[in-house]
Amino acid sequence: MADRYLSFTATAPGRFLTRRLGLPQPAALRRWSPEHPCLPGDLLHLTAGESALGDLAPVLARTGLPLADPAAGPVTGPATSRAASPGNAAVAAVVLDATGVHDVDTLAEVHAALHPVVRSVAASGRIVVLGSPLDSPPDAGSGHHRAAVQQALEGFVRSLGKEIGRGTTVNLLRLTDAAAAESTLRFLLSPKSAYVSGQVITATADGSETPADRSLPLAGRTALVTGGARGIGEAVARTLARDGAHVVVLDVPQAQDDARRLAGQLGGTALALDITAADAGERIAAELPDGLDVLVHNAGITRDRRLVNMPAERWSSVLDVNLGSVLRTTDALLAKGALRRGGRIVATASIAGLAGNAGQTNYGASKAGIAGLVRSLAPRALAEHGVTVNAVAPGFIETRMTAAVPLFIREAGRRMNSLAQGGLPVDVAETTAWLAHPASGAVNGQVVRVCGQSLLGA
């Protein structure tokens, strides 16, 4: 459904009126396309404190953005030694290495590094702050100082994301090794992450694989998408197929015509199956005797009603589809070895499960359960099966379901995030594709919100 307010604010009268009235002024987001696969402009690399990563430059050079010329503005080096001014040419993205921030004095270098250049970040730009994991080995006697200032980076990033505007996103990536950052930096510094902001992502031990063809990273891999015939599931299926995967589009028998049509367009396979069936996992494994590389749990339903008015059937049906089926099929596929080593499981949570939502106690419970599944299963699945487990948590996404929401509630959903607009199904799909990427093995046990940094529970 078209966002008429977004279109209106792009006109001169719209900009004038919304400024005078103090209304949100969303910027049209730059999203990935074959013609424009990268952000336009340079990448600025800054440092606060003494980096704990070693040489990050080779990794940054592979993100697709040229490193900024030192003569044109601030580049790597101690924050106190750089000359920068708001008059410098606009840059597409900034990466601030704050892994060496260990006390309040070095935390001040974060301000010193970014304060002069924030205005120089182009519209729809990117700022990525690199931090250390909070559980990394502390210095003797000062571990709580380091933990405090590293935690402070989260408040800094989320606050900057809410004030920067113009479609620019701000995220925090925690890591201990530069090589573990590559896949995530390529995503966060690209148009594919247009609706991901205010997120804290941890990349740890790197079990990544470098694909033979970076333009088709999923070539030779099989991906199954539940609820894949329409909406967000369809966008996920199309994106994984774009990246080279053979996609199995699974949906309920009632949607088999749509599933077959989509699978035919993608050169994939349709599978009509009720995912809540007790033997769904076994039937999927039987349909895929050669195994599966990517499992995307996207199928879900809503049966909204306040708890006081909610009959048991509305509760149980939502929990069974959104959580019970995910638990059963995941367990069955892992037990049968249907997911090959190096595989990826990506489940779909929701900000309703992280922040709560009136009238959605059933849905919120089911999606919070997905987050619990991911955090608990991820380390064991990696250790025992060589498979990573992550989740995406969409916010307000423009679908047929949200188009049916009453006007004023729909407008509130669109504007109550840092980007002041709804996301698109492709935003969820691109995030899923990043987590499914062979080079994303360092990302495990993460729940990544695709919500434009929603003001709810942020």
ROKENU-224134 format. One record per residue (C-alpha): residue number from 1; y, x, z. Coordinates in steps of 0.2 Angstrom, whole numbers. Layout:
N
{NUM; {Y; X; Z}}
...
//
This chain:
458
{1; {0; 0; 0}}
{2; {17; 7; -5}}
{3; {28; 13; 9}}
{4; {45; 5; 4}}
{5; {55; 12; 18}}
{6; {49; 30; 13}}
{7; {55; 26; -5}}
{8; {71; 19; 1}}
{9; {76; 34; 12}}
{10; {74; 45; -3}}
{11; {89; 37; -11}}
{12; {107; 42; -8}}
{13; {111; 25; 0}}
{14; {95; 25; 10}}
{15; {99; 42; 17}}
{16; {117; 37; 22}}
{17; {112; 21; 30}}
{18; {97; 28; 40}}
{19; {107; 43; 46}}
{20; {121; 31; 52}}
{21; {109; 20; 61}}
{22; {99; 34; 68}}
{23; {83; 28; 60}}
{24; {68; 39; 55}}
{25; {70; 49; 39}}
{26; {53; 54; 32}}
{27; {51; 67; 19}}
{28; {39; 65; 4}}
{29; {25; 77; 8}}
{30; {19; 90; -4}}
{31; {0; 87; -6}}
{32; {-13; 97; -16}}
{33; {-15; 95; -34}}
{34; {-23; 105; -48}}
{35; {-6; 109; -55}}
{36; {2; 114; -38}}
{37; {-12; 121; -27}}
{38; {0; 132; -17}}
{39; {16; 129; -8}}
{40; {31; 136; -17}}
{41; {38; 152; -9}}
{42; {34; 166; 1}}
{43; {25; 169; 18}}
{44; {34; 177; 32}}
{45; {23; 186; 45}}
{46; {31; 189; 62}}
{47; {25; 196; 78}}
{48; {28; 193; 97}}
{49; {21; 206; 108}}
{50; {8; 218; 103}}
{51; {-4; 210; 91}}
{52; {-22; 208; 98}}
{53; {-29; 206; 80}}
{54; {-27; 222; 72}}
{55; {-22; 222; 53}}
{56; {-19; 204; 48}}
{57; {-10; 208; 32}}
{58; {-26; 208; 21}}
{59; {-31; 191; 27}}
{60; {-13; 184; 24}}
{61; {-14; 191; 7}}
{62; {-29; 180; 3}}
{63; {-20; 164; 8}}
{64; {-12; 162; -9}}
{65; {6; 165; -4}}
{66; {15; 181; -7}}
{67; {21; 190; 8}}
{68; {40; 190; 10}}
{69; {49; 206; 4}}
{70; {55; 215; 20}}
{71; {72; 217; 11}}
{72; {74; 198; 10}}
{73; {72; 195; 29}}
{74; {61; 197; 44}}
{75; {43; 203; 42}}
{76; {30; 211; 53}}
{77; {35; 221; 68}}
{78; {41; 219; 86}}
{79; {52; 204; 87}}
{80; {67; 213; 94}}
{81; {67; 225; 79}}
{82; {69; 213; 65}}
{83; {85; 207; 57}}
{84; {85; 189; 52}}
{85; {98; 176; 49}}
{86; {98; 157; 44}}
{87; {106; 163; 27}}
{88; {90; 171; 21}}
{89; {81; 163; 6}}
{90; {69; 148; 11}}
{91; {51; 153; 14}}
{92; {36; 142; 12}}
{93; {28; 147; 28}}
{94; {29; 157; 43}}
{95; {14; 165; 53}}
{96; {19; 171; 70}}
{97; {6; 182; 79}}
{98; {8; 178; 97}}
{99; {-10; 184; 102}}
{100; {-2; 198; 112}}
{101; {9; 187; 122}}
{102; {4; 190; 140}}
{103; {19; 187; 152}}
{104; {35; 178; 152}}
{105; {45; 193; 145}}
{106; {34; 193; 129}}
{107; {34; 174; 128}}
{108; {53; 176; 126}}
{109; {49; 186; 110}}
{110; {42; 169; 103}}
{111; {59; 162; 104}}
{112; {67; 179; 97}}
{113; {56; 178; 82}}
{114; {57; 160; 77}}
{115; {75; 155; 82}}
{116; {83; 164; 68}}
{117; {71; 158; 54}}
{118; {67; 140; 58}}
{119; {81; 134; 47}}
{120; {75; 145; 33}}
{121; {58; 136; 31}}
{122; {58; 125; 16}}
{123; {54; 107; 16}}
{124; {36; 103; 18}}
{125; {34; 120; 24}}
{126; {22; 127; 37}}
{127; {23; 136; 54}}
{128; {7; 143; 61}}
{129; {7; 152; 78}}
{130; {-8; 163; 82}}
{131; {-13; 163; 100}}
{132; {-28; 170; 110}}
{133; {-42; 159; 117}}
{134; {-38; 154; 135}}
{135; {-55; 160; 141}}
{136; {-54; 178; 133}}
{137; {-56; 192; 145}}
{138; {-40; 194; 156}}
{139; {-32; 210; 161}}
{140; {-37; 214; 179}}
{141; {-26; 205; 191}}
{142; {-15; 197; 178}}
{143; {-26; 185; 170}}
{144; {-17; 169; 177}}
{145; {-1; 176; 169}}
{146; {-9; 178; 152}}
{147; {-17; 161; 153}}
{148; {-1; 153; 158}}
{149; {10; 159; 144}}
{150; {-4; 157; 131}}
{151; {-5; 139; 137}}
{152; {14; 138; 136}}
{153; {11; 141; 117}}
{154; {4; 123; 116}}
{155; {19; 115; 123}}
{156; {30; 125; 112}}
{157; {21; 121; 96}}
{158; {19; 103; 99}}
{159; {38; 102; 104}}
{160; {43; 112; 88}}
{161; {33; 100; 78}}
{162; {42; 85; 84}}
{163; {59; 92; 81}}
{164; {58; 102; 65}}
{165; {58; 88; 52}}
{166; {58; 88; 33}}
{167; {39; 86; 32}}
{168; {36; 103; 39}}
{169; {21; 105; 50}}
{170; {18; 117; 65}}
{171; {1; 121; 72}}
{172; {-7; 134; 84}}
{173; {-23; 144; 80}}
{174; {-32; 153; 94}}
{175; {-43; 167; 89}}
{176; {-49; 185; 94}}
{177; {-53; 192; 76}}
{178; {-42; 192; 61}}
{179; {-57; 189; 49}}
{180; {-61; 173; 58}}
{181; {-44; 166; 54}}
{182; {-45; 166; 35}}
{183; {-53; 149; 31}}
{184; {-41; 140; 43}}
{185; {-26; 149; 38}}
{186; {-29; 145; 20}}
{187; {-30; 127; 25}}
{188; {-15; 126; 36}}
{189; {-4; 136; 24}}
{190; {-8; 125; 10}}
{191; {-3; 108; 3}}
{192; {-20; 102; 9}}
{193; {-14; 101; 27}}
{194; {1; 90; 24}}
{195; {-3; 77; 38}}
{196; {-10; 89; 51}}
{197; {3; 95; 63}}
{198; {4; 98; 82}}
{199; {-14; 104; 82}}
{200; {-23; 117; 93}}
{201; {-38; 125; 84}}
{202; {-49; 138; 90}}
{203; {-59; 150; 79}}
{204; {-72; 161; 88}}
{205; {-87; 170; 82}}
{206; {-87; 171; 63}}
{207; {-103; 164; 55}}
{208; {-94; 161; 39}}
{209; {-100; 164; 21}}
{210; {-89; 169; 7}}
{211; {-92; 157; -8}}
{212; {-96; 165; -25}}
{213; {-82; 154; -33}}
{214; {-67; 150; -22}}
{215; {-62; 136; -33}}
{216; {-80; 128; -31}}
{217; {-84; 133; -13}}
{218; {-97; 119; -11}}
{219; {-106; 123; -27}}
{220; {-125; 122; -25}}
{221; {-123; 112; -9}}
{222; {-128; 94; -5}}
{223; {-116; 83; 5}}
{224; {-120; 66; 12}}
{225; {-105; 54; 16}}
{226; {-109; 39; 26}}
{227; {-98; 24; 23}}
{228; {-94; 33; 7}}
{229; {-92; 19; -6}}
{230; {-74; 14; -1}}
{231; {-58; 19; 8}}
{232; {-58; 36; 18}}
{233; {-76; 39; 14}}
{234; {-73; 37; -5}}
{235; {-59; 50; -3}}
{236; {-70; 62; 6}}
{237; {-84; 60; -7}}
{238; {-72; 64; -21}}
{239; {-65; 79; -12}}
{240; {-81; 86; -8}}
{241; {-87; 84; -26}}
{242; {-71; 92; -32}}
{243; {-76; 107; -22}}
{244; {-93; 108; -31}}
{245; {-104; 98; -19}}
{246; {-118; 86; -25}}
{247; {-113; 71; -15}}
{248; {-124; 58; -9}}
{249; {-114; 42; -6}}
{250; {-122; 32; 8}}
{251; {-117; 14; 12}}
{252; {-124; -3; 17}}
{253; {-134; -12; 4}}
{254; {-120; -25; 2}}
{255; {-109; -11; -5}}
{256; {-122; -3; -16}}
{257; {-113; -7; -32}}
{258; {-97; 2; -27}}
{259; {-108; 16; -21}}
{260; {-117; 18; -37}}
{261; {-101; 17; -47}}
{262; {-93; 31; -37}}
{263; {-109; 42; -37}}
{264; {-110; 40; -56}}
{265; {-92; 46; -58}}
{266; {-95; 61; -47}}
{267; {-112; 65; -54}}
{268; {-119; 62; -37}}
{269; {-132; 50; -29}}
{270; {-130; 33; -21}}
{271; {-141; 28; -6}}
{272; {-141; 10; 0}}
{273; {-145; 11; 19}}
{274; {-140; 2; 35}}
{275; {-135; 17; 45}}
{276; {-139; 8; 61}}
{277; {-158; 6; 57}}
{278; {-169; 15; 70}}
{279; {-177; 26; 56}}
{280; {-161; 29; 46}}
{281; {-162; 48; 50}}
{282; {-180; 49; 44}}
{283; {-176; 39; 28}}
{284; {-161; 51; 24}}
{285; {-173; 66; 26}}
{286; {-186; 58; 15}}
{287; {-173; 55; 2}}
{288; {-167; 73; 3}}
{289; {-183; 84; 3}}
{290; {-174; 99; -2}}
{291; {-162; 98; 13}}
{292; {-144; 94; 16}}
{293; {-129; 106; 19}}
{294; {-115; 94; 24}}
{295; {-117; 78; 34}}
{296; {-101; 68; 35}}
{297; {-102; 54; 48}}
{298; {-88; 42; 41}}
{299; {-96; 25; 43}}
{300; {-87; 14; 55}}
{301; {-81; -4; 59}}
{302; {-68; -12; 70}}
{303; {-70; -28; 80}}
{304; {-53; -29; 89}}
{305; {-50; -40; 104}}
{306; {-44; -38; 122}}
{307; {-58; -34; 134}}
{308; {-55; -51; 143}}
{309; {-58; -60; 127}}
{310; {-72; -49; 119}}
{311; {-89; -55; 118}}
{312; {-104; -43; 121}}
{313; {-108; -44; 102}}
{314; {-91; -37; 97}}
{315; {-93; -23; 109}}
{316; {-111; -18; 105}}
{317; {-109; -19; 86}}
{318; {-95; -7; 86}}
{319; {-103; 5; 98}}
{320; {-119; 4; 88}}
{321; {-111; 8; 71}}
{322; {-98; 20; 77}}
{323; {-107; 30; 90}}
{324; {-126; 25; 92}}
{325; {-130; 28; 73}}
{326; {-121; 45; 73}}
{327; {-131; 51; 88}}
{328; {-148; 44; 81}}
{329; {-146; 51; 64}}
{330; {-139; 68; 69}}
{331; {-154; 70; 81}}
{332; {-166; 65; 68}}
{333; {-159; 76; 55}}
{334; {-158; 92; 66}}
{335; {-175; 89; 73}}
{336; {-183; 88; 55}}
{337; {-174; 103; 50}}
{338; {-165; 93; 36}}
{339; {-149; 102; 39}}
{340; {-150; 119; 32}}
{341; {-143; 135; 41}}
{342; {-125; 137; 37}}
{343; {-124; 118; 37}}
{344; {-109; 108; 43}}
{345; {-108; 91; 52}}
{346; {-91; 83; 52}}
{347; {-90; 67; 62}}
{348; {-75; 54; 62}}
{349; {-66; 51; 78}}
{350; {-49; 43; 80}}
{351; {-33; 45; 90}}
{352; {-38; 28; 97}}
{353; {-52; 37; 106}}
{354; {-41; 51; 112}}
{355; {-26; 41; 117}}
{356; {-32; 23; 119}}
{357; {-26; 7; 110}}
{358; {-24; -10; 116}}
{359; {-37; -22; 109}}
{360; {-49; -8; 105}}
{361; {-58; -4; 121}}
{362; {-74; -5; 110}}
{363; {-68; 6; 96}}
{364; {-59; 18; 108}}
{365; {-75; 20; 118}}
{366; {-85; 24; 102}}
{367; {-73; 36; 95}}
{368; {-70; 45; 112}}
{369; {-89; 47; 112}}
{370; {-89; 56; 95}}
{371; {-77; 69; 103}}
{372; {-89; 71; 117}}
{373; {-104; 73; 105}}
{374; {-95; 86; 96}}
{375; {-90; 97; 111}}
{376; {-107; 95; 119}}
{377; {-118; 98; 103}}
{378; {-108; 111; 94}}
{379; {-114; 127; 104}}
{380; {-132; 121; 104}}
{381; {-132; 116; 86}}
{382; {-125; 133; 81}}
{383; {-137; 143; 92}}
{384; {-153; 133; 87}}
{385; {-150; 128; 69}}
{386; {-135; 138; 62}}
{387; {-125; 122; 60}}
{388; {-107; 119; 65}}
{389; {-101; 102; 72}}
{390; {-83; 96; 71}}
{391; {-73; 80; 70}}
{392; {-58; 73; 62}}
{393; {-48; 61; 71}}
{394; {-37; 50; 59}}
{395; {-21; 42; 65}}
{396; {-12; 29; 55}}
{397; {-20; 30; 37}}
{398; {-14; 19; 23}}
{399; {-30; 9; 18}}
{400; {-34; -9; 14}}
{401; {-37; -11; 33}}
{402; {-20; -5; 38}}
{403; {-12; -15; 24}}
{404; {-18; -31; 33}}
{405; {-10; -26; 49}}
{406; {6; -37; 53}}
{407; {22; -30; 46}}
{408; {31; -24; 61}}
{409; {15; -17; 69}}
{410; {11; -8; 53}}
{411; {29; -1; 52}}
{412; {28; 5; 70}}
{413; {11; 14; 66}}
{414; {19; 23; 51}}
{415; {34; 29; 60}}
{416; {27; 34; 77}}
{417; {23; 52; 72}}
{418; {32; 68; 69}}
{419; {32; 65; 50}}
{420; {37; 47; 52}}
{421; {25; 40; 39}}
{422; {7; 35; 37}}
{423; {-6; 47; 30}}
{424; {-17; 45; 15}}
{425; {-36; 45; 14}}
{426; {-35; 61; 5}}
{427; {-27; 69; 20}}
{428; {-43; 65; 30}}
{429; {-54; 71; 16}}
{430; {-45; 88; 14}}
{431; {-47; 91; 32}}
{432; {-66; 86; 31}}
{433; {-68; 98; 16}}
{434; {-60; 113; 26}}
{435; {-72; 110; 40}}
{436; {-86; 108; 27}}
{437; {-81; 125; 19}}
{438; {-94; 139; 19}}
{439; {-81; 150; 26}}
{440; {-76; 139; 41}}
{441; {-91; 145; 51}}
{442; {-79; 151; 65}}
{443; {-73; 134; 68}}
{444; {-85; 124; 79}}
{445; {-84; 111; 92}}
{446; {-66; 106; 87}}
{447; {-58; 88; 86}}
{448; {-44; 90; 74}}
{449; {-31; 75; 73}}
{450; {-25; 70; 56}}
{451; {-11; 60; 62}}
{452; {5; 68; 57}}
{453; {7; 73; 76}}
{454; {6; 55; 82}}
{455; {17; 52; 97}}
{456; {3; 43; 105}}
{457; {-7; 55; 116}}
{458; {0; 70; 108}}
//
